[in-house]
Amino acid sequence: MNIISPKQDQNVALVVGPTASGKSALALDIAKKQPSVIINADSAQVYSDLTVLSARPTEQEMDGIEHQLFGYIDGSEACSAARWANDAKTAIANAHERDLLPILVGGTGLYVRVLLDGIAPIPEIDAEIREKIRKLEALEAYQALQTLDPVSAARLNAADITRIQRALEVIQSTGKPLDHWQKNKTGGIAANIQLHPLVLLPPREWLYERCDLRFDQMIDMGALEEVQRLISRKLPSNLP
């Protein structure tokens, strides 16, 4: 990849793929050939508490290349796709101002989609409605969704209680189905940049071996101790 002026053409590189597929190494290789900033797009690597478990690059692995949005959020805070997307927009704009290539790297597809396509402007859900829906049994919730929002019900698996509850609370709280809001997404940057995507899809068996090796390495690097430190903080159970 040889890009003359990231600022002039609003170029953004994107490296995505499954866990342990080599995304970070590829992003680093690109950055060594083109003045760049590597920007995290992994929902676990944003947390400062998850250095080992998220396989966040170490200072040595960063090899002097500027990395942003890695470990910048404390575990006591909730990071949403919308929050990350806003932070990523700022990081990308700052990189372009310095005529550096922003390289987004990560495996969280939702984060990338929200950044590129925007987010549905769904109003705040009524707390009483949410509480009532969360008390419904899975079948009861699905049947209610079939009546109120048949489009969403047809798209969702009857056992997917989390998404069923979300669709049900949207239709009951806003009066409009989820599909209505998703057709009117706002804030995406796809139309304003030149995207250069690289999708890693290695063979499954090779990937499984890499995942097994990474797990062993995590244990050796103190993954259990990291979990113990996180548990000792006694954070609310509803945090991601």
C-alpha positions as CSV (number, residue, x, y, z in Angstrom):
1,M,0.0,0.0,0.0
2,N,1.6,3.3,-1.2
3,I,-0.5,6.3,-0.6
4,I,0.9,9.7,-1.6
5,S,-1.3,12.1,0.6
6,P,-3.7,10.7,3.2
7,K,-4.8,14.2,4.0
8,Q,-5.6,15.3,0.4
9,D,-7.6,12.2,-0.5
10,Q,-8.9,11.4,3.0
11,N,-7.4,7.9,2.8
12,V,-8.1,5.4,5.6
13,A,-6.8,1.8,5.8
14,L,-8.8,-0.9,7.4
15,V,-7.4,-4.2,8.6
16,V,-10.0,-6.6,9.9
17,G,-10.3,-10.3,10.5
18,P,-10.9,-13.0,13.2
19,T,-8.9,-13.3,16.4
20,A,-5.3,-14.3,16.0
21,S,-5.3,-13.8,12.2
22,G,-2.4,-11.4,12.3
23,K,-4.2,-8.1,12.0
24,S,-1.8,-6.2,14.3
25,A,1.3,-7.5,12.6
26,L,-0.1,-6.5,9.2
27,A,-1.1,-3.0,10.4
28,L,2.4,-2.5,11.8
29,D,4.0,-3.7,8.5
30,I,1.9,-1.1,6.6
31,A,2.8,1.6,9.1
32,K,6.6,1.0,8.7
33,K,6.3,1.6,4.9
34,Q,3.9,4.6,5.1
35,P,3.8,7.3,7.8
36,S,0.8,6.2,9.8
37,V,-1.2,6.1,13.0
38,I,-2.6,2.8,14.1
39,I,-6.1,3.1,15.6
40,N,-7.7,0.4,17.6
41,A,-11.1,-1.0,16.5
42,D,-11.4,-3.8,19.0
43,S,-14.0,-3.5,21.7
44,A,-11.9,-5.3,24.3
45,Q,-8.6,-3.5,23.6
46,V,-10.1,-0.1,24.5
47,Y,-10.0,-1.1,28.2
48,S,-7.0,-0.4,30.3
49,D,-7.8,-3.4,32.5
50,L,-7.6,-5.9,29.7
51,T,-4.0,-5.8,28.6
52,V,-3.4,-9.5,28.4
53,L,-6.9,-10.9,27.8
54,S,-7.5,-8.6,24.8
55,A,-4.0,-9.3,23.4
56,R,-3.3,-5.6,23.3
57,P,0.0,-4.8,21.6
58,T,2.8,-4.2,24.1
59,E,5.1,-1.1,23.9
60,Q,7.7,-3.4,22.4
61,E,5.3,-4.7,19.8
62,M,4.2,-1.2,18.9
63,D,7.8,-0.7,17.7
64,G,7.8,3.0,18.0
65,I,4.7,3.4,15.8
66,E,2.0,5.7,17.2
67,H,-1.0,3.8,18.4
68,Q,-4.3,5.4,19.5
69,L,-7.5,4.2,21.3
70,F,-5.7,1.3,23.0
71,G,-6.3,0.9,26.7
72,Y,-7.7,4.4,27.0
73,I,-10.9,3.6,28.9
74,D,-11.0,2.5,32.5
75,G,-13.0,-0.7,33.3
76,S,-15.5,1.3,35.4
77,E,-16.7,3.0,32.3
78,A,-18.9,1.5,29.5
79,C,-17.6,1.9,26.0
80,S,-20.3,1.7,23.3
81,A,-19.9,1.5,19.6
82,A,-21.2,5.1,19.3
83,R,-18.6,6.4,21.8
84,W,-15.8,4.6,20.1
85,A,-16.9,5.8,16.7
86,N,-16.8,9.4,17.9
87,D,-13.3,8.9,19.3
88,A,-12.2,7.2,16.1
89,K,-13.5,10.1,14.0
90,T,-11.3,12.5,16.1
91,A,-8.3,10.2,15.8
92,I,-8.7,9.9,12.0
93,A,-9.2,13.7,11.6
94,N,-6.0,14.3,13.7
95,A,-4.0,11.9,11.6
96,H,-5.2,13.5,8.3
97,E,-4.2,16.9,9.7
98,R,-0.7,15.6,10.1
99,D,-0.9,13.9,6.7
100,L,-0.5,10.5,8.3
101,L,-2.4,7.4,7.2
102,P,-5.0,6.3,9.8
103,I,-4.9,2.5,10.0
104,L,-8.0,1.0,11.7
105,V,-7.3,-2.4,13.0
106,G,-9.5,-4.8,15.0
107,G,-12.1,-7.5,14.9
108,T,-15.2,-5.8,16.2
109,G,-17.5,-5.5,13.2
110,L,-20.2,-3.5,14.9
111,Y,-17.7,-0.7,15.8
112,V,-16.5,-0.5,12.2
113,R,-20.0,-0.5,10.8
114,V,-21.1,2.3,13.1
115,L,-18.1,4.4,12.2
116,L,-18.6,3.9,8.4
117,D,-22.4,3.7,8.1
118,G,-23.5,5.7,11.2
119,I,-25.9,4.8,13.9
120,A,-29.7,4.7,14.1
121,P,-30.9,7.7,16.0
122,I,-33.1,5.8,18.3
123,P,-34.5,7.9,21.2
124,E,-33.8,7.0,24.8
125,I,-35.9,3.9,25.8
126,D,-38.5,4.4,28.5
127,A,-37.1,2.8,31.6
128,E,-40.5,1.3,32.7
129,I,-41.0,-0.2,29.3
130,R,-37.5,-1.7,29.3
131,E,-38.0,-3.2,32.8
132,K,-41.4,-4.7,31.8
133,I,-40.0,-6.3,28.6
134,R,-36.9,-7.7,30.4
135,K,-39.3,-9.7,32.7
136,L,-41.0,-11.5,29.7
137,E,-40.2,-15.1,29.0
138,A,-38.4,-15.6,25.6
139,L,-41.5,-17.1,23.8
140,E,-43.8,-14.4,25.2
141,A,-41.4,-11.7,24.0
142,Y,-41.1,-13.2,20.6
143,Q,-44.9,-13.5,20.2
144,A,-45.3,-9.9,21.2
145,L,-42.7,-8.9,18.6
146,Q,-44.5,-10.9,15.9
147,T,-47.6,-8.8,16.6
148,L,-46.0,-5.4,17.0
149,D,-43.0,-5.6,14.6
150,P,-43.4,-8.6,12.2
151,V,-40.4,-7.5,10.1
152,S,-38.0,-7.7,13.0
153,A,-39.6,-10.9,14.2
154,A,-39.1,-12.6,10.8
155,R,-35.5,-11.6,10.8
156,L,-34.6,-12.8,14.3
157,N,-34.2,-16.2,15.7
158,A,-36.9,-17.0,18.2
159,A,-34.2,-17.9,20.8
160,D,-32.3,-14.6,20.3
161,I,-33.8,-13.0,23.4
162,T,-31.4,-10.1,23.6
163,R,-32.2,-8.8,20.1
164,I,-35.9,-9.6,20.5
165,Q,-36.0,-7.5,23.7
166,R,-34.2,-4.7,21.9
167,A,-36.6,-4.7,19.0
168,L,-39.6,-4.9,21.3
169,E,-38.5,-2.1,23.5
170,V,-37.9,0.2,20.5
171,I,-41.3,-0.4,19.0
172,Q,-43.1,0.0,22.3
173,S,-41.0,3.1,23.5
174,T,-40.8,5.0,20.2
175,G,-43.9,3.8,18.3
176,K,-41.8,3.0,15.3
177,P,-40.1,-0.4,14.4
178,L,-36.4,-0.9,14.6
179,D,-36.2,-1.1,10.8
180,H,-37.5,2.5,10.5
181,W,-34.6,3.8,12.6
182,Q,-32.0,1.6,11.0
183,K,-32.9,3.1,7.5
184,N,-32.1,6.5,8.8
185,K,-28.6,6.1,10.2
186,T,-26.6,9.3,10.8
187,G,-22.9,10.2,11.4
188,G,-21.2,7.7,9.2
189,I,-17.9,8.7,7.4
190,A,-17.9,6.2,4.5
191,A,-19.0,8.8,2.0
192,N,-16.3,11.3,3.1
193,I,-13.2,9.0,3.0
194,Q,-11.3,6.8,0.6
195,L,-11.4,3.4,2.3
196,H,-8.7,0.8,1.7
197,P,-9.9,-2.4,3.3
198,L,-7.9,-5.5,4.0
199,V,-9.8,-8.5,5.2
200,L,-7.8,-11.5,6.6
201,L,-9.5,-14.9,6.2
202,P,-6.9,-17.5,7.0
203,P,-7.6,-21.3,6.9
204,R,-9.6,-22.4,9.9
205,E,-7.2,-25.1,11.1
206,W,-4.3,-22.7,11.1
207,L,-6.4,-20.2,13.0
208,Y,-7.4,-22.7,15.6
209,E,-3.7,-23.5,16.2
210,R,-2.9,-19.8,16.6
211,C,-5.8,-19.4,19.1
212,D,-4.6,-22.3,21.2
213,L,-1.1,-20.9,21.2
214,R,-2.3,-17.5,22.1
215,F,-4.3,-18.9,25.0
216,D,-1.2,-20.6,26.4
217,Q,0.8,-17.4,26.0
218,M,-1.9,-15.4,27.9
219,I,-1.7,-17.8,30.8
220,D,2.0,-17.4,30.9
221,M,1.8,-13.6,30.7
222,G,-0.6,-13.3,33.7
223,A,-4.1,-13.6,32.4
224,L,-5.4,-15.2,35.7
225,E,-3.8,-12.4,37.7
226,E,-5.4,-9.9,35.4
227,V,-8.8,-11.5,36.0
228,Q,-8.3,-11.4,39.7
229,R,-7.4,-7.7,39.7
230,L,-10.5,-7.0,37.7
231,I,-12.7,-9.0,40.0
232,S,-11.2,-7.3,43.1
233,R,-12.5,-3.9,41.7
234,K,-16.1,-5.1,42.4
235,L,-17.4,-3.4,39.3
236,P,-21.1,-3.5,38.5
237,S,-22.1,-6.7,36.7
238,N,-23.9,-4.8,33.9
239,L,-20.6,-3.3,32.6
240,P,-19.4,-4.8,29.3
